[in-house]
């Protein structure tokens, strides 16, 4: 509850939260207590039927490096199949691996359908999966906001969606854990890059009377 109150307070105190994706980190380690604080904030997110379908793997040291190598090999194979130039591929693989291994901590966010409702028809089954995935995304956003509030940098990487089997096998994850995103976490080595946002009139429509 403390973390929910903190996030709620931040949202109302800082309408434009100073949160940016951070891709470069210092060597300063992140205390386990802080990792648990960002995860405690993550699990206060809303979820369908309150089934809480999120699962998290905290990666440090060799586990983080092993995952980076496995994902890099898959990226290389995919890009070679696309017919891209070898030098371009290697730069891409190196950049991806560096982003993961240079962070003191990486948190793999996964989806589990084990406690969600199950339906015989594809339409409702698909809707149930979407609801669960949305809940995991909400948990990740909570994590990112809490990390920023604690003075940590973080970056949401979607790469696990492109190679879930590789991620599962390299980490020996439980069978029901479906990789969704990798969040790197640490103390920022720079301020990150400011990215513009579309103006509200481009993305908002009002319906009905005020």
C-alpha positions in Angstrom: 0.0 0.0 0.0 2.9 2.4 0.7 4.1 2.1 -2.9 0.6 2.7 -4.2 0.4 5.9 -2.1 3.8 7.0 -3.3 3.0 6.5 -7.0 -0.4 8.2 -6.5 1.3 11.2 -4.8 3.9 11.4 -7.5 1.3 11.5 -10.3 -0.5 14.3 -8.6 2.5 16.3 -7.6 4.3 16.0 -10.9 1.9 16.1 -13.8 4.9 15.8 -16.2 7.0 13.1 -14.5 10.7 13.5 -15.3 11.0 9.9 -16.5 13.0 9.0 -19.6 14.4 5.8 -20.9 18.0 5.4 -19.8 20.4 3.3 -21.8 23.7 4.1 -20.1 24.5 3.3 -16.5 27.3 3.8 -14.0 29.0 0.9 -12.3 27.2 1.6 -9.0 25.4 -1.5 -7.8 21.7 -1.3 -7.0 20.8 -2.5 -3.5 18.4 -5.4 -3.2 16.2 -3.3 -1.1 15.7 -0.8 -4.0 14.9 -3.7 -6.4 12.3 -5.0 -4.0 10.8 -1.5 -3.8 10.3 -1.1 -7.5 8.8 -4.6 -7.7 6.5 -3.9 -4.8 5.3 -0.9 -6.7 4.9 -3.0 -9.8 2.5 -5.5 -8.2 0.1 -2.8 -7.0 -1.0 -2.4 -10.7 -4.6 -3.3 -11.5 -5.3 -6.7 -13.0 -8.3 -8.6 -14.4 -10.2 -10.5 -11.7 -7.3 -9.6 -9.4 -5.4 -12.6 -10.8 -2.1 -10.7 -10.9 -0.7 -12.4 -14.0 2.7 -10.8 -13.8 5.9 -12.7 -13.0 9.4 -11.1 -12.6 12.9 -12.6 -13.0 15.7 -10.4 -11.5 18.9 -10.9 -13.4 22.3 -9.9 -12.2 25.8 -11.0 -13.1 26.2 -14.2 -15.2 22.4 -14.7 -15.7 22.1 -11.3 -17.3 25.1 -11.9 -19.5 23.9 -15.3 -20.6 20.5 -13.9 -21.6 22.2 -11.0 -23.6 24.4 -13.6 -25.5 21.4 -15.8 -26.3 19.2 -12.9 -27.5 22.1 -11.5 -29.5 22.6 -14.8 -31.3 18.9 -14.9 -32.2 19.0 -11.3 -33.4 22.0 -12.1 -35.6 20.2 -15.1 -37.1 17.0 -13.1 -37.8 18.9 -10.3 -39.4 21.0 -12.6 -41.6 17.8 -14.3 -42.8 16.5 -10.8 -43.7 19.6 -10.3 -45.9 21.1 -7.4 -44.0 24.8 -6.5 -44.2 27.0 -8.3 -41.8 28.7 -5.2 -40.4 25.3 -3.6 -39.7 24.1 -6.7 -38.0 27.1 -6.9 -35.7 26.7 -3.3 -34.7 23.1 -3.9 -33.8 23.9 -7.1 -31.8 26.7 -5.3 -30.0 24.4 -2.3 -29.1 21.7 -4.6 -27.9 24.1 -6.7 -25.7 25.8 -3.6 -24.3 22.4 -2.2 -23.2 21.7 -5.3 -21.2 25.1 -6.1 -19.8 26.0 -2.5 -18.9 23.1 -2.2 -16.5 23.7 -3.5 -12.9 20.3 -5.2 -13.0 17.8 -6.4 -15.6 14.3 -7.4 -14.7 12.4 -9.7 -17.0 8.7 -9.1 -16.9 6.6 -12.2 -17.8 3.0 -13.1 -18.3 1.4 -16.2 -16.7 -2.0 -17.4 -17.8 -2.1 -20.1 -15.2 -4.6 -18.4 -13.0 -6.6 -16.6 -15.7 -10.0 -17.8 -16.9 -10.0 -20.3 -19.7 -12.6 -20.3 -22.5 -13.4 -22.8 -25.2 -13.9 -20.1 -27.9 -11.0 -18.3 -29.4 -12.6 -14.8 -29.1 -13.0 -14.8 -25.3 -9.7 -16.6 -24.9 -8.0 -13.9 -26.9 -9.7 -11.2 -24.8 -8.5 -12.9 -21.6 -4.9 -12.9 -22.9 -5.1 -9.3 -23.9 -6.4 -8.3 -20.4 -3.5 -10.2 -18.8 -1.0 -8.6 -21.1 -2.4 -5.2 -20.3 -2.0 -5.9 -16.6 1.7 -6.8 -17.0 2.2 -3.5 -19.0 0.6 -1.6 -16.1 2.9 -3.3 -13.7 5.9 -2.3 -15.8 4.8 1.3 -15.9 4.5 1.3 -12.1 8.0 -0.1 -11.9 9.4 2.6 -14.2 7.7 5.4 -12.2 8.9 4.0 -8.9 12.5 3.6 -10.2 12.5 7.3 -11.3 11.2 8.3 -7.9 14.0 6.4 -6.2 16.6 8.1 -8.4 17.2 5.1 -10.6 17.3 5.0 -14.4 15.5 2.3 -16.4 14.7 1.3 -19.9 11.9 -0.9 -21.3 13.1 -3.3 -23.9 10.6 -5.2 -26.0 13.1 -7.7 -27.5 11.9 -10.7 -25.4 8.7 -10.7 -27.5 10.7 -11.5 -30.6 12.5 -14.5 -29.0 10.4 -15.9 -26.1 11.6 -19.5 -26.5 15.2 -18.4 -26.3 14.6 -16.3 -23.2 12.8 -19.2 -21.5 15.4 -21.8 -22.3 18.4 -19.6 -21.4 17.0 -18.8 -18.0 15.2 -22.2 -17.4 12.0 -20.3 -16.6 8.8 -22.0 -15.4 6.7 -23.4 -18.3 3.9 -20.8 -17.7 6.2 -17.7 -17.7 5.8 -15.9 -21.1 8.5 -13.2 -21.6 7.0 -9.8 -22.3 9.8 -7.2 -21.7 13.2 -6.7 -20.3 13.7 -3.6 -18.0 17.3 -2.6 -17.4 17.8 -0.8 -14.1 20.7 1.2 -12.6 22.1 4.6 -11.8 22.0 6.8 -15.0 25.3 7.7 -16.6 23.5 10.5 -18.6 20.1 12.2 -18.6 18.7 10.2 -21.5 17.2 11.6 -24.6 14.0 13.7 -24.5 11.4 12.5 -26.9 8.5 14.6 -28.1 4.9 13.6 -27.5 2.0 14.0 -29.8 -0.3 16.9 -28.8 -3.5 15.8 -27.1 -5.8 16.8 -30.0 -4.1 14.2 -32.2 -4.8 11.3 -29.8 -8.0 12.4 -27.8 -11.6 12.6 -28.9 -14.5 13.6 -26.6 -17.8 11.9 -26.9 -21.0 13.0 -25.2 -22.0 16.2 -23.4 -19.7 17.7 -20.7 
